[in-house]
Amino acid sequence: MLRIDRSIYDKIVAHARRDHPDEACGIVAGPEGSDRPERFVEMINAERSPTFYRFDSLEQLRVWREMDDRDEEPVVIYHSHTATEAYPSRTDVSYASEPNAHYVLVSTRDPDTVEFRSYRIVDGAVTEEPVEIVDAG
């Protein structure tokens, strides 16, 4: 199960809507060995595409080094789908390289509905998990 603070949930959804019609992407870092997404990091979709995302390699290197320095890891890796449901594509599955991460997808196909789903992707196997949005404090 993914437990995520409402403020981080809201930031992910806002980023997805703001970047539409292109896919948005980013991470939420947390302490190593924990499952607590704490630090929201909006990233640039180097592809600037409505159907594909890729972290900018220099930005990704900087963010991953910063996580190392802070004893963090990517707890959530998120991106949006602009015209399809919030379910990992074959490409998403093939690029999933963090077995401990929650892979969050937000669909922006309907501007009036929030479709926010989380998955574990390990060795090509996709498992949807419940999402619990918690209020801080």
N, C-alpha and C positions, 0 to 999 in steps of 0.2 A: 504494500500500500504506500502511496505517496501522500505524505502530510505536508501541506504547503501553506505558508502564511498568506492571508488574503491580500496583503499589499504586494507581495511578489507575484501572486496569481494575476492581480490587476495590471501589473507592469508588463507581464508576458502578453496578456490579451491586448493591451494598449499598443505595444510594439507591433504585434501581428496586424492590427487594424491600420496603424500608421503607415506601415510599409506596403500594404496592399495597393496595387495588384501584384507586387513582387513578394516572394517568400521572405519572411523575417527569420532571424536565427540568433541564438545566444545560449548562455549557460547560467546556471545558478550554482555557485560554489558553496561548499560547506566543509567543516572540519574533516580531516582524513579519518576514515574508519567509522564515521557517523553516517546517519542517513538524514541529516538536517540541512535542507537547502536554505542558505542564509544570505548570500551575497549575490545580487542580481548583476549580470554582466551582459549588456546588450552588445551584439557583435554585428559586423557588416556582412551582408551576403555578397561575396565577391562576384557571384554570377549575375546579380541584379536581374533575376529571372522569376517569372510567375510559376515556373514548374520545377525549379531546382535550386538548391542552396549549397553553398560551400563557404566555410570560414576562410577569410583572408589569411594566408599562411603566416605572414609577419605578425598580424594581430593575434592569431592563435598562439604562436610561439611566445609572444609577450604575455598573454593571459595565462598560459600554462606555467610559465616561469614565475609569474606573480603568485599563482596558486601554490607552487612548490615553496616559495619564500614564506608563505603564510600557513604552511602545513594544511592546505586545502586540496580538495579534489572536485571534479565536476559531478555534483549530485544529480543535477537536472541538465539535460541537453535538449533544447527546444527549437522547434521551427514551425512554420505555418504552411498549410496547404490552402491555396487561394480559390480553387474551383472544385475540390474533391473533399471527401470526408477526412476526418482526423485519424487516419490509419496509415502506418508506415508503408511506403512504396517498396518495391524490390530494391531500388537504389538506396533508399534509407536504410534498409536492412543490411545491404552489402557494406555500407559505410559505418555501421554501428561498431565502434571499437572500444567502448568503455563498458565492460560487462557489469559493473556495479551501478551504472547510471540509470536514472529514470529518463526515458525518452518521451518527452511531451510533444504532442502535436495539437495545434489550434487551427481549426478550419475557419477561414474568413469568407467562405462562399455565400453565407447569408448574413447580411449586416445587422440583422435583428436578433440573431441567435449566437450564443457562445458555445462552441463545440470544443471542449478542452479534455483531452484524453491522455493517459499515461501508459507506457509499455516498458517491459523489460525485454531487451533483445540480446540474447546470448547464443553464440554459435549459429546464427541464422534463425533461431526459434523466437517467435514473437508471442509474448504473453501480455494481454491487457491486465491492468491492475486498477483497483479502486483509487479514487482521488478524494482526499479529505481536505477541505479548505478550512483553515483555522484562523480565528481572530487573534491578533497579538495580545499578549498580556494575559 
